[in-house]
Amino acid sequence: EKWLKAALEINPRQIKARQFLGQLQMQSGRFTEAVETFNVLLKQELNLDDVIASAHLNLAKIALVRRQWNQAEKHFKEVGKSPERGDRATAEKGLLLGSRLRKTGLWNREQTPRLDVYFSPKIDGDAAWRKNWVETRDRALQRMYERVKWTIPEPIPVYVYFNNDDCYEITGQETAHTFRYSWWLVHTLQDATPGHDLAHQVVSRAWGSRPATVPLVEGFCDLLDGTAADRHAEARKLAAAGKLRSLVDLHARQKEEEGMGAASRSFVAFAVAEYGIEKFIESFRNYNLVLLDPKYKVEGVKNVYKWPEALDEVFRRGLGESLAVVEGKWKKSLQ
C-alpha cells in the first residue's frame, strides 16, 4: 500500500497503481476506501478495457456485500461488456447470485458492529436464540482479531441456513462450508462450529490465502475458532496406527479428506505453539509467493508442484527450519 500510494503521488494518472490499490483496499475489507478508489479509476483518461471491467466488477461485489442490489446489477452488467470471456462469466454468476440474495430481504436480521447476520426462514429459532447465536459468533470473531492483531473494519455479512439444501437454493453451491475468497460473503449452517467460517474470512483477507493452502488454512481456522479442546487427539491415534499423513502428502493430495482435518489441526497447533504465531503467519504469508515461483512448478502440468522443495522453502522463510526438521519435531510431539 505504501508503494502504490507513492507511485500515485509521482503520477496520479498511473492506472495500474490505482487499480491495485483499490483491490488491496477491497481484499482487506475497507470497502468505503475501495469504492472511492475505483470511482476515481473509472474517470481516468486513456483507460484500458480490462481495468474498466475490473473496477466495475469490484464495485459490483462491494454492492453485493452491502445488499445494494440495483447498484450491484448495474456494475455486473458493465462487466458483461468486457471482451474477456472470464469477466463475462463472472458477471453472469454475479447477476444470478444477486437475484437469489434479493430473496433474503425478508429474512430475520441481527447486527453487531462486527457482524450483519441473516437467518433463513427454514430455521426454527426464536429471537432469543438468534441473538445468542450472533453473540457467540461475535465473541469468537473478537477473539480472533485480538489474537492476530488485525481487524476487518466493516461488518461481515453472514447468511445462516437450515441445511446444505437450503444453502443451495440461494447460492448454487453444494455446501455452506466453502472457501468464499473472492465474494466476501459468509454462508454457514445454523449448527456450524462457532467462528470457523468467519475464521476463513479473517485468514484470507489478512494474508491472501487461497484454496491451494487447504491444510494450513483449515488448521489455522480451527486454531482461531477456539473450540477444539485437544487438537492433537485424532492425530495421535493416526500416528500410533502408522496412518498419519505427511505434510507433503497433505498438500499433494488435498482432495482426499481422509485424515486431512486431524493432521491439519494438529500440525498448525504444533507450529504455533513451537515457533509462535508470528512465525507461523510469516510462513503462511510466504506460501503464495513460493508457489508463484516457476522453479517449484512441475513443468507442463497445471497446478502440480514440487511439494518437498516448495514446503521446505515456505518453512525456512517462516519458521527458520527445514521441512524435515519441522515435520520431525511435530511427529515426535505426538508420541
N, C-alpha and C positions, 0 to 999 in steps of 0.2 A: 504493500500500500504506500509506503514511504517513497519508493522509487517511481511508482506510477504517478503519484502527485507531483514529484519533482519533474517528471517528463512533461506534465501538463503545464507546469509553471514556465518551463522553457518554451513549449509550443502548445498553446491552448487548443490548436486545431488538430492535434495528434489523435487520429481516430481510434487506433487500436488501444492506446493507453487509456482512453476514456471507456472503451468497451470493456476492457479487462478490469478496470476499477469498479465499474457497475456490477460486473459478475462477482467480483470479490465481496462487495458490499451485500449483494443478494445472498450468496452462499453462506455468509456469516449471520444471516438473519436480520440485517439492517435495511429493511425494506424502504423506509422513508428516504434514506440517503440514496439507495439504488434507483428509486423512481426518478428522483431529481437528476441523477447522472444520466440515465437512459433518455429522459426527455431532452436534455441538452444535446445528447449524441444524435438524436433524430433530426435536430435542427441544423446540424453541421453541413457545410457545403462539401461538394466533391465526395459524397459518401459512397459506400460500397454496398452492393445488394446483400451480401452475406451479413454485413454489420447491421444493416437496417432490419433484416429478418431476425437477427439475434436480439436486438433491442426490443422489438415487438414481442418476441417470444418470452423474454424475461419479464416484461411488463404484464403480459398475459398471465404468467404463472403467479406473479405477486397479486394480481387482481383476483385470481382463483383462490389463493390463500385467504385473502381479505373478504371473500364472498361478494365481490363486486362483479356480479355475473355479466352485466352488459359490457363493462369495461374489458373483462376477460374475452368475451366473444369478439369484440371489436379488434383487439390485438391479435387473437388467433387467426382471424380472417386475413389480417395483413400478412401474417406469417405464411398463410396459404398461397400467397402470391410469389413466394420465393422460387427461384429457379432450381433450388436444391431439393431433390426428392425427400431427403431425410427431414428437412424443415417442414415440407408439406405433410408428411406422415405424422409428425409431432403435432402439427396444427389440427389435424383431424382427431387425433387422440385427445387433445386438449378441449376441443369443442364438445366431444362426446362426454368427457368427464365433467365438464361444466354443466351440461344439460342434466346429467344424473345428480350432481350435487345440489342443483336447484331444488330437488325433491326433499332435501333436508331442511327446507325453510321453516317447516312447522315442527321440527324435532325439538324435544326439551333441551334447554341450554343451561350450562353452568359456567361461570367465569371466575378466574383469579387473575392477578397481574401477570402470571406466567402461563396460564392455560385458557383456551377457549374451547369448551367441550360440548359436543352434540351427541345426543343419545337416540338410537333407533327406537321407534315406537314399538318394536317387537320385544324390547327388553321390559320385563315385568319388575320394575323397581320404582318406589315412590320418591318424593322429593328428598326425604332424609337420606335414602340410600344413595341417590345421585350425588348429593352434597358430600357424603362420606367418601364416595368413590373418587371424586375430584380432589378432595383434601388429601387423601392418601397419595395420589399421584403427584400432587403439588409439592408435598413434603419430600418425596423421592427425588423430584427434579431439583429442588433447592439443595438437597444434599450433594447431588452431582455437581452442581455449579460450585459449591464450596470446595469440593474435593479437587476438581480440575482447575479451579481459579479462573473460570471463564463463564460468561453469561450470554445467552441468547436474548437480545434486548427487547424483542417484541413477542407477544403471546403466541404459543404454538397451538395451531388448530388441531383438535383431536376428534375423530369420528368413531363412536363406540357402537359395535354391532353385537347382535344376539349370538350369531354363529357365522361361520365362513360363507354359508349360502346367502345369508343376509348381506354380508360384505360384497359378495359377487354381484348382487343386483345393482349396487351403486358404483363399484369401482371396476368391475370386469376382471378383477384378479381373484385367483382361486383361494388364497388365504389372506387373512388380515395381517399376519406377521410376514411382511416382505420389506425389502430394503428400498424405501421410497427416497432415494438420494436426490433426484433432480426435481421432484414436485413439491417438496417441503410440506407434505401432508402426512399426518399420522392416522393410520387406520388400525384399530385394535379391537379386541373382544372384551366383553364385559368381565370375563374371568381371567384375563391375561395377567401375567406377572406384573405387579405394580412397578412402573418405571422402566421396564425393559425396552418397550417400543420407543419411549421417549429417549432412552439412552442412545438408540441408533441415531437420532437427530443430533444429539449433543456431539457424539463421536464424529459423525460425518461432517458436520458444519465446522467443528473446531480444527480438525486435522485432515480433511479432504479424503477420508477413507472411502473405498468403493467396494463393490461385491467381491473383487479379486482377493480381498483380505478376510474372507469369511472366518477362518479360525481365530484370528486376532480380534476381529470386530465382535463376534459373538462372545468370546471370552471376556473382552473388555466391557461390553454391555452388561454381561452377567455380573461382573465385579461392581459396576456402577449402580445397577438397580438395587443392590444392597439387600437381597432377600435370601440368598443361599447361606446356610449356617456353616457347612463344610464343603468347600468347592473341590476338595480332593478325594472325597469318599468313593465316588464311582471310578475315578482314575486309579486309585489304589487297588481296587478289585480287578480291574483290567490288567494292571501291571503284574499283579500276583498270578494271573492266569496266562501271562505272556501275550496278551491281546491289546496292549496299549499302543495306539498308532504313533508313529514318529512324526516329527514336525514336517519333514519333507513329504511324507505320505499324506498328511492332513491337507497340505497345500496342493499337491499334485492331483489328488482325488477328492476335491471339495464337494462334489455332488453325492458322494457316498456318505450317508449320515451315520452309519454305524460307528459308534464311539467318538464321533465328532464333538458333540457337546461336552462330554465328560473330559476329553483331552484338552479342549479349548479352554474350558473353565479353569481346569487345574493349572495349565501352563501359564495363563495370564496372571492368575492369582499368585503363582510362584514368582514370576518375573517381577511383579510389582513389589512383593514382599522382599525379595532378594536384592533388587537393584534400585528400588524406589520408583515412584510413579513418574517422576520427571524423565528418568532414563527410558522407561518403557514408552512413554509418549514420544520421545525422540526416535526410538525405533519405529514406532507406528507412523510417525510423520515422514520418515525416510522411505517407507515401504514403497509408495508410488514412484518415488524418484528412482529407486533401484530398478523397479520393473519397467520403467520407461527407457532404461539404458539398453541399447540393442545387443550388447555383449551377453546379456542374461536371457535373451530370447532364443528359442530353437529355430534356426533358420528354415524358412519355408513352411512353417506350421503356425497357424494363427492361435494366439493365446496359450501357447505352451512355452514353459520357461525352464531354465536350468536351475531348478529349485535349490539344490545343495549350495551352489555358488551364490545365488541371489539371497537366500536366507542368511548365509554366512556374512555377507556384506551388510545386510539390514542390522543384524545383531552387533556386529563390530562397530558400526556407526552409532548405534543407540546405547547398547549395554556395555560396550567396550570389550567384549569377549566373543570368541568364535561360536559358530553354531554347535560344534561338537562339545565345547565346554559348557555352554548354556544348557543344552539338552541333557548332558550328562549330570549336571547338578540337579536339574528338575527330576529326572528319573530316580536319582539317588534319594531325593527328599521323599519319594513315595514308598520307599522300602520300609 
